[in-house]
């Protein structure tokens, strides 16, 4: 019996995204969400440019395609990722990751409202289960004396609002890019356009007087952590996801790659030495079950 290699690749994607949240926490708190994302996007743009130029796939879409993909990057990466990292810095990777999983039901609802895609009873049940699971994951507070990665800083509800904004930005950015990404455009080139546009816009914002203050001291450790999240979360995670889509059904791969809220629990256990609460396990499991109902409708 052949190994389900493409399904394993999808689980690898979810693991990469879970690891990103854990690795990013300290760097985000040192740099701030905006400058963390700015450095990350600049690094990823350079890496993607090398990949695209090396593969010989530099066939640009038309002007409309460039504008649409650039807008998708600004909404999904500049706004979505920055808000997500702000949520990670305030809530820790577990809670922020659970909230970010809401981008799936948001995308389903936006597809229904904008594209006329049918939802149905199964999708409605999946959305309800995902929301309930996320609520359990957020409200399941760890015991006193919790590790710093589980501590809430700057207010629970403000962090939750950042997380909801991140999920909405991700869902909207995906919806904007979908017609071009499903039309045969090279995925690495599409990612380069999206990430490059986001990085350019962030660079312009960083030069404005109203930009968040620059961090005073950036250590080598912080830069290494930032680069690691870019390589693991965007480059490796994205490559595994694209490979997985080549050999299995989209709904199955999307569901498996969205299991980050569950995978992050044992990773946090190893990282912090503190066992997640039963409420955390229940919330993560319920959220993933809801995602499975949405993706397989």
Secondary structure, DSSP 8 states (H G I E B T S, - for coil): ----HHHHHHHHHHHHHHHHHHHHHHHHHHH-HHHHHHHHHHHHHHHHHHHHHHHT------HHHHHHHHHHHIIIIIIHHHHHHHHHHHH-HHHHHHHHTTHHHHHHHHHHHHS----HHHHHHHHHHHHHHHHHHHH----TT--GGG---S-HHHHHHHHHHHHHHHHHHHHHHHHHHTTT--HHHHHHHHHHHHHHHHHHHHTSTTS----S---HHHHHHHHHHIIIIIIIHHHHHHHHHTTS-HHHHHHHHTTHHHHHHHHHHHHHS----HHHHHHHHHHHHHHHHHHT-
